[in-house]
Amino acid sequence: MEAGIVGLPNVGKSTLFNALTSSQSAQSANYPFCTIEPNEGIVPVPDSRLETITKFIPPQKVIPAMLKLVDIAGIVRGASEGQGLGNKFLSHIREVDAILQVVRCFSDPDVIHVAGNVDPLADIETIEIELMLADIELLENALPKSERAARLNDKEAKLRVEVIKKCQAQLATEQPLRALEFKPDERKVVIGLGLLTAKPILYIANVDEDDLAGQGPMVQKVREYAQKVGAGVVHVCAKLEAEIAELNAEERAEMLAAVGLTEPALSILVREAYRTLGLQSYFTAGEKEVRAWTVPVGATAPQAAGVIHSDFEKGFIRAEIYNLDDLVTHETEAKIRQAGKLRVEGKNYVMQDGDICHFLFNT
């Protein structure tokens, strides 16, 4: 699973990406399309629960969950018709599972805005329109072929025709596809088609250093819009976060304290991106390592075991599970077991965020 960072040119997305991935690359030039090919990075998902676990189960190493991010070239109005990087930009978005849209919420005469003035809602609208237009074109092209196959009693094609028409009706109302409810079989069709506006989205309000709390009027407008469409919002100061990312741990703590932050805003952003992707973590804990493993929300115990190794899923017998509160209360796994708090779960168990697990399996 991966998330793509998108936005209009000069909104700060590449600065943000470099900070997220602790990139030491030179600062991007102040002009559109400085990012030509999508840059990729793997970032750890900050999780204080790992630190708590290691207090009671000291390991040789600690491995957090990881998140893949893609920095995608800036979009401009008319991208769906080939303006700017056009189809290249859109094809890169098709490959990601969620969209992180950076929205400029600061004024700076030294940083040009492609539209001539800073208006976060207009920026959001520009990208949303381009993605909807691209989806409309894709559906129009896909429908005739699917209809021909459906006339030959192809059941999958019949379903695809129904889904395409359902999506076309939604887009005709100028609303994105993520606002639609899809049944599981319909969702598979949507994913297979690579529809852009069906992807979940998180808005990142890029603020200046005078609004680190994200209380400015432009950020409030983004929050109000996001609430209406059921999306999340995180505010960050990409410029400041880039500076913080270059510091060592001690200097970072001092700088955070100086600006009144308890943790880098990037930590909040990564956790929200993780959530936007529909992901959650479970843990394994032992002397060799304490590790966070990533599974989709709704994954069963065998599926979670399969993340460690496919043989674990194939030969799954049962899972022994406890939670962090149990560990804090009883301090050791032996005492958790003695207290009757170690749960034994079978193949139908749906994993909960934060489960600490041992899997039993046949090879």
MOSULPE-V118004 format. One record per backbone hydrogen bond with DSSP energy under -1.0 kcal/mol. NH is the residue of the N-H (numbers start at 1). CO is the residue of the C=O. If there is no record, write none. Layout:
# MOSULPE-V118004
NH/CO  NH/CO
This chain:
# MOSULPE-V118004
3/68  4/98  5/70  6/100  16/12  17/13  18/14  19/15  20/16  21/17  23/18  31/29  39/71  41/69  43/67  45/65  50/47  52/48  53/49  54/50  56/53  57/53  60/287  63/290  67/43  69/41  70/3  71/39  72/5  75/7  79/76  81/78  82/79  83/78  86/83  88/85  90/86  91/87  92/88  93/89  94/90  96/93  97/2  99/200  100/4  101/202  102/6  103/204  105/206  111/108  116/113  123/119  124/120  125/121  126/122  127/123  128/124  129/125  130/126  131/127  132/128  133/129  134/130  135/131  136/132  137/133  138/134  139/135  140/136  141/137  142/138  143/139  146/142  147/143  148/144  149/145  150/146  151/147  152/149  153/150  154/149  158/154  159/155  160/156  161/157  162/158  163/159  164/160  165/161  166/162  167/163  168/164  169/165  170/166  171/167  172/168  173/170  174/171  175/170  178/197  179/176  180/177  187/183  188/184  189/185  190/186  191/187  192/188  193/189  195/190  199/196  202/99  203/232  204/101  205/234  206/103  207/236  211/208  214/211  220/216  221/217  222/218  223/219  224/220  225/221  226/222  227/223  228/224  229/225  231/226  234/203  236/205  241/237  242/238  243/239  244/240  245/241  247/244  252/248  253/249  254/250  255/251  256/252  257/253  258/254  259/255  261/256  267/264  269/265  270/266  271/267  272/268  273/269  274/270  275/271  276/272  277/273  278/275  279/274  280/295  282/293  283/355  284/291  286/289  290/61  291/284  292/63  293/282  295/280  297/278  299/296  301/349  304/300  305/301  306/302  308/305  309/305  312/309  314/310  315/311  316/313  317/360  318/360  319/345  320/358  321/343  322/356  327/323  328/324  329/325  330/326  331/327  336/332  337/333  338/334  339/335  340/337  341/336  343/321  345/319  349/346  351/299  354/281  355/352  356/322  357/283  358/320  360/318  362/315
